[in-house]
Amino acid sequence: MVWAKMAKNIWQLAKKEIFVILALGLILFLGDKLRSYNYATVPHPAETADEYNFAWAGLSLIKQGVPIGWTGIETGYKNIWYEKINVDGIFTEGPGKPIYKAFRLTEPWFDKPPGFALLVGTYSYLKGAREFVQTDVGIIRRLMLKIALVTTVLIFLVGTKLYNKWVGLLAALFYSVVPTTVVSSRLVLAENGYIPLFLAAILLMDYYIKKKKKIFLILASVLAAIAILFKLSGISVLLTLLLIVLAFGPPKEKLKDLILVFAIGISGLLAFFIYGAYYDWTVFKNVFFAQANLLYGAGAEVFISVLVRSKVTATKFLSDGWILAAWIATFIISFTEWKKEKGSTILTIGLFSYLVTFLIFGSEGYGWYRFPFLPFIIIALARLIEKIFSEPNILVFLGIFLLPFGTGLHKLYGIEGFSKFVPVLRIFLIFILSLFAGTIFINKRWMKNIYRLVFLAMLAFLVLLAIKEIHFFNIDTWYYIT
């Protein structure tokens, strides 16, 4: 009877939300197609050699019971050797091919916690990889395509829970078509592994705030512990949960909840220490402190760099107006809705927690340290778009529109190629000016409807432009992308 009643309730909900379900299904299909397009060549294999590291450490843990990986840390390790592992043919000579140095391998490898490495290593093993050379990006990036689908669903759920289903759908759409999010989510990096954990933990905390059931709090804390086992910067998930408890937790249970969340979440860090002690405590300790003393990559201008240019790998910048527009939206939403809207307060807490972590770790030089910002600012962009659709504000929308429009057209056509669009752009701007004047002087329903039709047409154009830009990226064009 219970199962029959549950099935009936699910069916009734599905019938009620059939449009949302179909829309989300189409978004997931579109996102998967865009991520799969040239996924094994953009970014180029070995452009981010950390991708191989997670596969190798996980594979060696499964096969030999000890983690082996390459390291750039100069001190701390005792067992070091050099080897040219010709994965993806990176050491095969050819015209125009970059020259790679031999991998500096070590055993046991402690650069990162073992969680994400075990996930990637297990996937590689199940796909038939037994040797390091078999873990090419064509295999290991397939796992990330699947994780990206889960992340998209979670972005939809978080956007829906914090705001409404329209924000959820818009955020899922943006995450599926924005060039930076599409390209970055292909990479086999720990940040892409714990982003869904981050989102799921926030979702569970929202359920806890509403239902007051400890099981949601405990599950969220367990996800925070796993995030730390994926990468130490995953501690931002734990920090987010603690701040959410402070802001929204039941007053009488607040202290107990803080202790419970911290005790469960920090167990991920303790597990990493136990793992290190099991293999070689002296080496683990030396490597841990060596990493703490690495060059602090975040300079005084770090935040400007994060806002203006989207760094995807260690060397490749991808100028993307969508990301700058999303950051502007984040500031607007945070400033206007902080402590006024619960959803925006939680969103700001998550973003702030990761920003502090990002600055403390000081690794601005590596593009993937920026990835956990993306879901938060994308949801904020979706929220702002929803607001200016309901409450006409042409100035804000035109500013937001011109950012992805400009960078997208620049990549596809260049400065000279853009010249042929100038007459159309001038006519368009005159039309927008007229529409802006109309919304000021004509306070009629039909005027708002015209505004909204233009709004939707412009948004659809930006989405199509983003799709075209993603299809523009291939093994050759990626060399020159800026």
Secondary structure, DSSP 8 states (H G I E B T S, - for coil): -HHHHHHHHHHHHHHHTHHHHHHHHHHHHHHHHHHHTTTTTSS-TTTTTHHHHHHHHHHHHHHHSS--EE----SS-S-EEEE---GGGTTS--TT------EEEESS--SS-SHHHHHHHHHHHHTT--SGGG--HHHHHHHHHHHHHHHHHHHHHHHHHHT-HHHHHHHHHHHHH-HHHHHHTTS--HHHHHHHHHHHHHHHHHHHHHH--HHHHHHHHHHHHHHHHH-GGGHHHHHHHHHHHHHHS-GGGHHHHHHHHHHHHTHHHHHHHHHHHHHHHHHHHHHHHHHHTS-----TTHHHHHHH-EE-SSS-EE--HHHHHHHHHHHHHHHHHTTTSHHHHHHHHHHHHHHHHHHHHT-TTSGGGGTTHHHHHHHHHHHHHHHHHHTT-HHHHHHHHHHHHHHHHHHHHHHHHHGGGHHHHHHHHHHHHHHHHHHHH---HHHHHHHHHHHHHHHHHHHHHHHHHHHH--TTGGGG--
